[in-house]
Amino acid sequence: MWKVTGPSAAGKKLVGVGVFRSFSCSSNWNSDKHCYDVAVVGGGIVGPAVVREVQTRYPTLKCAILEKESSFAQHQSGRSSGVIHAGIYYKPDSLMAKLCVSGLHKMYKFCERHKIPHERCGKLIVATEREELPRLDELLSRAKVNNVPDVKMIEGNEIKDIEPHCQGLRAIHSPHTGIVDYGAVANHLVELFRRDGGQTYTNFEVSSFSKPEATSSEYVCIHGNDKDTVIKSKYVITCAGLYSDKVAQMSGGDRLPKIVPFRGDYLVLKPGKRHLARGNIYPVPDPRFPFLGFHFTPRMNGDMWLGPNAVLAFKREGYSPFDFNAKEFIEAITYRGVQKLVLKNFGYAASELYYGVNLRATVKKLQRFIPDITPDDVERGPSGVRAIALAPDGTLVSDFIYEGGTGDFSPHMLHVRNAPSPAATSSLAIAEMVVDEAQKRFHL
């Protein structure tokens, strides 16, 4: 008997029964070069972390990773803000809090060991209004329960010791919040995987899964856009990010939770103004709204990103306001969860659209923290899209969700249906948890 880690969008536990046998691809049919013991679908940071964890624990297994793009970490992971989060925001004793704090330490250790550039630049969560102070106190209490390292409250006059151009009444200081290029981390995991004999497939977009009709059908066939190549694997783990719901449904997975794409547009400080902020500067989150609000995020290349807003994207991988996929857009706006989310947060949604087109309005929000910043100091920057798992009642699903599909596929499949932020920070810890689950389900 096994049970899913997080609840489904309908509030139920996804539960199933499976019987597994242990075997090795190499002992039965290694004449097929596209035959594997474990195949991982998805080349963001979670997929490479998972396949590397499988390879590290079970070096005799033959493993592969499949990615639909020509290279890895092209979407959420490569376009993320790059923040190494410390675990401040998450409900005490929750899985998200534990994975984030564990992931923080694992990420720094990995980067140090493999000489991947990173920086512990720190973070301030700044209260600029008195009504925010009780929420700031609550955040500090959460952070301490979550064992966030060295986090503390500082007074307004101490803020300038850390951020000379920043103002506020009080702030939480998290010195171990940092930054890294998660695309570089993902690609290094792939390099390690290849070095130790792992096989990578790029430009392989999974279109379907099938089971052979033969009686010896202890494997899954993975079909893609390359009709001449069919990947066969005893076990399949999918980490498909923005398409995690679609990929899961290919093997009989639940329709819910549905992934809805939200685009975030950033501004960037012009080169001559980068001195205005040193580290991460965040507002106190408003519990009425689902996103964190505008903040300052330093980048490994020296840039300083400002934002983002959060608007419904017209395409799952739509990084421009003009990117449009009619089918995906109609699916999103006709989904009851999206309709309820918009109705509950109509004013917020309208303001996010406004900030997306009005640069001066965005700068005015940022001036709460750094008054010296002006519209002439910024220019439009990059955009990213987040995969939001949305329940039918319009709430964001914050739990990690696994599913094995149904029928003949179930004993061979594990779908990571939802790995919400801070998934990049937590990726190495998530990988350990996913492989623990695979070990139980597959009897590896």
C-alpha positions as CSV (number, residue, x, y, z in Angstrom):
1,M,0.0,0.0,0.0
2,W,1.3,3.5,-0.8
3,K,0.0,6.9,-0.2
4,V,0.6,10.2,-2.0
5,T,2.6,12.8,0.0
6,G,0.2,15.7,-0.7
7,P,-3.5,16.0,-1.2
8,S,-5.1,16.2,-4.6
9,A,-6.7,19.4,-5.7
10,A,-10.1,17.9,-4.7
11,G,-8.8,17.6,-1.2
12,K,-8.6,13.8,-1.3
13,K,-5.5,11.5,-0.9
14,L,-4.5,9.7,-4.1
15,V,-4.1,6.2,-2.8
16,G,-3.4,3.0,-4.7
17,V,-2.0,-0.5,-4.4
18,G,0.9,-1.9,-6.4
19,V,2.9,-5.1,-6.5
20,F,6.5,-4.8,-7.9
21,R,9.3,-7.1,-8.9
22,S,12.9,-6.2,-8.9
23,F,14.9,-6.8,-12.1
24,S,17.6,-5.3,-14.3
25,C,17.2,-4.2,-17.9
26,S,20.8,-5.4,-18.6
27,S,20.0,-9.0,-17.6
28,N,17.1,-9.4,-20.0
29,W,17.2,-7.3,-23.1
30,N,20.3,-5.1,-23.3
31,S,20.4,-5.7,-27.0
32,D,18.0,-2.8,-27.3
33,K,20.1,0.4,-26.9
34,H,17.0,2.4,-26.0
35,C,16.1,0.1,-23.0
36,Y,16.5,1.3,-19.5
37,D,15.7,0.4,-15.9
38,V,14.7,4.0,-15.0
39,A,13.8,6.9,-17.3
40,V,13.1,10.4,-16.1
41,V,11.0,12.7,-18.2
42,G,11.7,16.4,-17.8
43,G,14.9,18.4,-18.0
44,G,14.3,21.3,-15.6
45,I,16.3,21.2,-12.3
46,V,14.1,18.6,-10.6
47,G,14.4,16.0,-13.4
48,P,18.3,16.1,-13.5
49,A,18.4,16.1,-9.7
50,V,16.1,13.0,-9.6
51,V,17.9,11.0,-12.2
52,R,21.3,11.8,-10.6
53,E,20.0,10.6,-7.3
54,V,18.8,7.4,-8.8
55,Q,22.2,6.9,-10.4
56,T,24.0,7.6,-7.2
57,R,22.0,5.2,-5.1
58,Y,21.8,2.5,-7.7
59,P,24.9,2.7,-9.9
60,T,24.1,-0.7,-11.6
61,L,20.8,0.5,-13.0
62,K,20.7,1.8,-16.6
63,C,19.2,5.3,-16.5
64,A,18.1,7.9,-19.0
65,I,16.6,11.4,-18.9
66,L,14.4,12.8,-21.7
67,E,14.0,16.5,-22.5
68,K,11.8,18.0,-25.2
69,E,14.1,21.0,-25.8
70,S,17.6,21.0,-27.4
71,S,19.2,21.6,-24.0
72,F,18.3,21.5,-20.4
73,A,16.7,24.0,-18.0
74,Q,15.2,26.1,-20.8
75,H,12.0,27.0,-19.0
76,Q,11.1,27.5,-15.3
77,S,14.5,26.5,-13.9
78,G,16.6,28.5,-16.4
79,R,14.3,31.6,-16.2
80,S,13.8,31.6,-12.4
81,S,14.9,34.5,-10.2
82,G,17.8,32.4,-9.0
83,V,17.2,32.9,-5.3
84,I,18.3,30.3,-2.8
85,H,15.5,30.6,-0.3
86,A,16.0,30.1,3.4
87,G,12.5,28.7,4.3
88,I,10.9,31.8,6.0
89,Y,7.4,31.9,4.5
90,Y,6.3,28.3,4.9
91,K,3.9,26.8,7.4
92,P,5.9,25.4,10.4
93,D,6.6,21.7,10.2
94,S,5.3,21.6,6.7
95,L,6.9,19.5,4.0
96,M,7.7,22.7,2.1
97,A,9.5,24.2,5.0
98,K,11.5,21.1,5.8
99,L,12.5,20.6,2.1
100,C,13.5,24.3,1.7
101,V,15.7,24.4,4.8
102,S,17.3,21.0,3.9
103,G,17.6,22.1,0.2
104,L,19.3,25.3,1.2
105,H,22.1,23.5,2.9
106,K,22.3,20.8,0.2
107,M,22.4,23.5,-2.6
108,Y,25.3,25.4,-0.9
109,K,27.2,22.2,-0.3
110,F,26.7,21.1,-3.9
111,C,27.8,24.4,-5.3
112,E,30.9,24.6,-3.1
113,R,31.9,21.0,-3.9
114,H,31.5,21.5,-7.7
115,K,32.7,25.1,-7.8
116,I,29.5,26.5,-9.2
117,P,29.4,30.3,-8.7
118,H,26.9,31.4,-6.0
119,E,26.6,34.1,-3.4
120,R,25.2,34.4,0.1
121,C,24.0,37.9,-0.5
122,G,21.3,37.9,2.2
123,K,17.8,39.1,2.2
124,L,15.7,41.8,3.9
125,I,11.9,41.5,4.3
126,V,11.0,45.1,5.0
127,A,7.9,46.5,6.7
128,T,7.2,50.1,5.5
129,E,3.8,50.4,7.1
130,R,2.8,49.9,10.7
131,E,0.0,47.5,9.7
132,E,2.7,45.2,8.4
133,L,4.5,44.8,11.7
134,P,2.4,42.0,13.2
135,R,2.8,40.0,10.0
136,L,6.5,40.6,10.1
137,D,6.6,39.3,13.7
138,E,4.6,36.2,12.6
139,L,7.1,35.6,9.8
140,L,10.0,35.7,12.2
141,S,8.2,33.2,14.5
142,R,7.7,30.9,11.5
143,A,11.3,31.2,10.4
144,K,12.6,30.2,13.9
145,V,10.3,27.2,14.1
146,N,11.5,26.2,10.6
147,N,15.1,26.4,11.8
148,V,16.1,29.1,9.2
149,P,19.8,29.7,10.0
150,D,20.7,33.0,11.8
151,V,17.5,34.8,10.9
152,K,16.7,37.9,13.1
153,M,14.7,41.1,13.4
154,I,16.4,44.4,12.9
155,E,15.2,47.9,13.5
156,G,14.8,50.6,11.0
157,N,18.1,52.4,11.7
158,E,19.9,49.0,11.2
159,I,18.5,48.5,7.7
160,K,20.9,51.0,6.2
161,D,23.9,49.0,7.6
162,I,22.9,46.2,5.2
163,E,21.2,48.2,2.4
164,P,22.3,51.9,2.5
165,H,19.6,53.1,0.2
166,C,16.7,51.1,1.7
167,Q,14.2,52.5,4.3
168,G,11.7,50.8,6.5
169,L,10.3,50.5,10.0
170,R,11.7,47.1,10.7
171,A,13.0,44.1,8.7
172,I,13.8,40.5,9.0
173,H,17.3,39.8,8.0
174,S,18.2,36.4,6.5
175,P,22.0,36.3,5.9
176,H,22.0,32.9,4.3
177,T,19.5,33.6,1.6
178,G,21.5,33.6,-1.6
179,I,21.6,33.5,-5.4
180,V,22.8,31.0,-8.0
181,D,22.2,30.2,-11.7
182,Y,19.9,27.2,-11.5
183,G,20.4,26.6,-15.1
184,A,24.1,26.0,-14.4
185,V,23.2,23.7,-11.5
186,A,20.8,21.7,-13.6
187,N,23.4,21.3,-16.4
188,H,26.1,20.3,-14.0
189,L,23.9,17.6,-12.7
190,V,23.4,16.4,-16.3
191,E,27.2,16.4,-16.8
192,L,27.7,14.3,-13.7
193,F,25.0,11.9,-14.9
194,R,26.6,11.6,-18.3
195,R,30.0,11.1,-16.9
196,D,28.9,8.1,-14.9
197,G,27.2,6.5,-17.9
198,G,23.7,8.0,-17.9
199,Q,22.0,8.6,-21.3
200,T,20.4,11.9,-22.3
201,Y,17.8,12.5,-25.0
202,T,17.1,16.0,-26.1
203,N,14.6,17.1,-28.7
204,F,12.5,14.3,-27.4
205,E,9.0,15.5,-26.6
206,V,6.9,12.8,-25.0
207,S,3.7,12.3,-26.9
208,S,2.3,9.1,-25.3
209,F,3.0,6.0,-23.2
210,S,2.1,2.5,-24.2
211,K,2.3,-1.1,-22.9
212,P,3.4,-3.9,-25.2
213,E,0.7,-6.6,-25.9
214,A,3.2,-9.4,-25.3
215,T,2.9,-11.3,-22.1
216,S,6.3,-10.1,-21.0
217,S,5.2,-6.5,-20.6
218,E,7.2,-5.5,-17.6
219,Y,8.1,-2.1,-19.1
220,V,6.6,1.0,-20.6
221,C,7.2,2.3,-24.1
222,I,7.8,6.1,-24.3
223,H,6.8,7.6,-27.6
224,G,8.0,11.0,-28.8
225,N,8.2,13.3,-31.8
226,D,11.0,11.1,-33.2
227,K,8.9,8.3,-34.6
228,D,12.0,6.1,-35.2
229,T,13.0,6.1,-31.5
230,V,10.9,4.4,-28.8
231,I,12.3,4.4,-25.3
232,K,11.6,1.4,-23.2
233,S,11.9,1.5,-19.5
234,K,11.0,-0.7,-16.5
235,Y,10.1,2.4,-14.5
236,V,9.3,6.0,-15.5
237,I,9.5,9.1,-13.3
238,T,8.0,12.3,-14.8
239,C,9.0,15.8,-13.7
240,A,7.4,17.8,-16.5
241,G,6.9,21.2,-14.8
242,L,4.5,23.3,-16.9
243,Y,3.1,20.1,-18.5
244,S,3.1,17.9,-15.5
245,D,-0.7,17.4,-15.6
246,K,-0.7,16.7,-19.3
247,V,2.1,14.1,-19.1
248,A,0.4,12.4,-16.1
249,Q,-2.9,12.1,-17.9
250,M,-1.1,10.2,-20.7
251,S,-0.9,7.2,-18.4
252,G,-4.3,7.5,-16.8
253,G,-3.4,10.1,-14.2
254,D,-6.0,12.3,-12.6
255,R,-7.2,15.4,-14.4
256,L,-6.6,17.5,-11.3
257,P,-4.8,19.5,-10.1
258,K,-4.6,21.5,-13.3
259,I,-1.5,23.5,-14.1
260,V,-2.2,27.1,-15.0
261,P,0.7,29.3,-16.3
262,F,1.3,32.7,-14.7
263,R,3.8,35.0,-16.4
264,G,6.0,37.4,-14.4
265,D,7.6,40.4,-16.1
266,Y,10.7,42.0,-14.5
267,L,12.3,45.4,-14.8
268,V,16.1,45.7,-14.5
269,L,18.2,48.4,-13.0
270,K,20.4,50.2,-15.5
271,P,24.1,49.5,-15.1
272,G,24.9,52.9,-13.5
273,K,22.2,52.3,-10.8
274,R,23.0,48.8,-9.6
275,H,24.5,50.3,-6.4
276,L,21.1,51.1,-5.2
277,A,20.5,47.6,-3.9
278,R,23.0,44.9,-2.8
279,G,21.0,41.9,-1.9
280,N,17.4,40.6,-1.9
281,I,14.8,43.1,-0.7
282,Y,11.3,41.8,-0.3
283,P,8.0,43.3,1.0
284,V,6.0,41.7,3.8
285,P,3.6,39.3,2.0
286,D,-0.1,40.2,2.1
287,P,-2.1,37.0,3.0
288,R,-5.0,38.2,0.9
289,F,-3.1,37.7,-2.3
290,P,-1.4,34.6,-3.7
291,F,2.0,36.1,-4.7
292,L,4.8,37.8,-2.8
293,G,4.7,41.2,-4.5
294,F,7.4,43.4,-6.1
295,H,11.0,42.8,-4.8
296,F,14.7,43.4,-5.7
297,T,16.6,40.3,-6.8
298,P,20.4,40.4,-7.5
299,R,21.7,38.1,-10.2
300,M,24.9,36.2,-10.6
301,N,25.9,38.4,-13.7
302,G,25.6,41.6,-11.6
303,D,22.1,42.6,-12.8
304,M,19.4,43.6,-10.4
305,W,15.9,42.4,-11.3
306,L,12.8,44.3,-10.0
307,G,9.4,42.7,-9.8
308,P,7.8,40.6,-11.0
309,N,4.1,41.1,-11.5
310,A,1.9,38.0,-12.0
311,V,-0.6,37.7,-14.9
312,L,-2.3,34.7,-16.5
313,A,-0.1,33.7,-19.5
314,F,-1.8,33.0,-22.8
315,K,0.5,30.0,-23.4
316,R,2.2,27.6,-21.0
317,E,5.5,28.6,-22.3
318,G,4.5,32.2,-23.2
319,Y,7.2,34.6,-22.1
320,S,5.8,37.6,-24.1
321,P,2.4,39.2,-23.8
322,F,2.0,38.3,-27.5
323,D,2.7,34.6,-27.1
324,F,-0.6,32.8,-27.7
325,N,-1.8,29.3,-27.9
326,A,-5.6,29.2,-28.5
327,K,-6.1,25.7,-27.1
328,E,-4.1,26.3,-23.9
329,F,-5.7,29.7,-23.4
330,I,-9.3,28.4,-23.8
331,E,-8.4,25.5,-21.4
332,A,-7.2,28.0,-18.8
333,I,-10.0,30.5,-18.9
334,T,-12.8,27.9,-19.0
335,Y,-11.3,26.1,-16.0
336,R,-13.5,26.7,-12.9
337,G,-10.4,27.2,-10.7
338,V,-9.1,30.1,-12.8
339,Q,-12.5,31.7,-12.9
340,K,-12.9,31.5,-9.1
341,L,-9.3,32.8,-8.6
342,V,-9.9,35.8,-10.8
343,L,-13.3,36.6,-9.1
344,K,-11.8,36.4,-5.6
345,N,-8.8,38.5,-6.6
346,F,-10.3,40.7,-9.4
347,G,-8.8,44.0,-8.1
348,Y,-5.4,42.4,-7.6
349,A,-5.5,40.8,-11.1
350,A,-6.4,44.1,-12.7
351,S,-3.5,45.9,-10.8
352,E,-1.0,43.2,-11.9
353,L,-2.0,43.8,-15.6
354,Y,-1.7,47.6,-15.0
355,Y,1.8,47.2,-13.5
356,G,2.8,45.1,-16.4
357,V,2.3,47.9,-18.9
358,N,2.9,50.9,-16.7
359,L,6.6,51.2,-15.8
360,R,6.2,54.3,-13.6
361,A,3.5,52.6,-11.5
362,T,5.9,49.7,-10.8
363,V,8.7,52.0,-9.9
364,K,6.4,53.8,-7.4
365,K,5.8,50.5,-5.6
366,L,9.5,49.9,-5.4
367,Q,10.1,53.4,-4.1
368,R,8.5,52.3,-0.8
369,F,11.8,50.6,-0.1
370,I,14.4,52.6,-2.1
371,P,13.1,56.2,-2.6
372,D,16.1,57.1,-4.7
373,I,15.0,54.9,-7.6
374,T,13.4,56.7,-10.6
375,P,11.7,55.6,-13.8
376,D,14.8,56.7,-15.7
377,D,16.9,54.2,-13.6
378,V,15.1,51.1,-15.0
379,E,14.5,49.3,-18.2
380,R,12.3,46.3,-19.2
381,G,13.9,42.9,-18.4
382,P,13.2,39.2,-18.9
383,S,10.0,37.3,-18.1
384,G,9.3,33.9,-16.7
385,V,6.4,31.6,-16.4
386,R,5.4,29.7,-13.2
387,A,3.5,26.4,-13.2
388,I,0.7,27.0,-10.7
389,A,-1.2,23.9,-9.6
390,L,-4.8,25.3,-9.1
391,A,-7.6,23.5,-7.4
392,P,-11.2,23.8,-8.7
393,D,-12.1,26.2,-5.8
394,G,-9.5,28.7,-7.0
395,T,-6.9,28.0,-4.3
396,L,-3.2,27.4,-5.1
397,V,-2.1,23.8,-4.3
398,S,1.0,24.2,-2.1
399,D,1.6,20.5,-1.3
400,F,3.9,18.2,-3.3
401,I,1.8,15.7,-5.2
402,Y,2.7,12.3,-6.6
403,E,0.7,9.9,-8.6
404,G,1.3,6.6,-10.3
405,G,-1.5,6.6,-13.0
406,T,-4.0,3.8,-13.3
407,G,-4.3,0.3,-14.7
408,D,-1.3,-1.4,-16.3
409,F,0.9,1.8,-16.0
410,S,0.5,2.2,-12.3
411,P,3.2,-0.3,-11.2
412,H,5.8,1.4,-13.5
413,M,5.1,5.1,-13.2
414,L,5.6,7.9,-10.7
415,H,4.5,11.4,-11.7
416,V,5.6,14.5,-9.8
417,R,2.4,16.4,-10.3
418,N,3.3,19.5,-8.3
419,A,6.7,20.8,-7.1
420,P,5.9,24.4,-6.1
421,S,8.3,27.2,-5.3
422,P,10.8,26.9,-3.7
423,A,11.3,23.8,-5.9
424,A,14.7,25.0,-7.3
425,T,16.1,25.7,-3.8
426,S,14.7,22.4,-2.6
427,S,15.6,20.4,-5.8
428,L,18.3,18.2,-4.2
429,A,16.1,17.5,-1.2
430,I,13.1,16.9,-3.4
431,A,15.1,14.4,-5.4
432,E,15.9,12.4,-2.3
433,M,12.2,12.3,-1.4
434,V,11.1,11.3,-4.9
435,V,13.7,8.5,-5.1
436,D,12.6,7.3,-1.6
437,E,9.1,7.1,-3.0
438,A,10.3,5.3,-6.1
439,Q,12.2,2.9,-4.0
440,K,9.1,2.0,-2.1
441,R,6.9,1.8,-5.1
442,F,9.3,0.0,-7.5
443,H,11.2,-2.1,-4.9
444,L,14.5,-0.8,-6.4
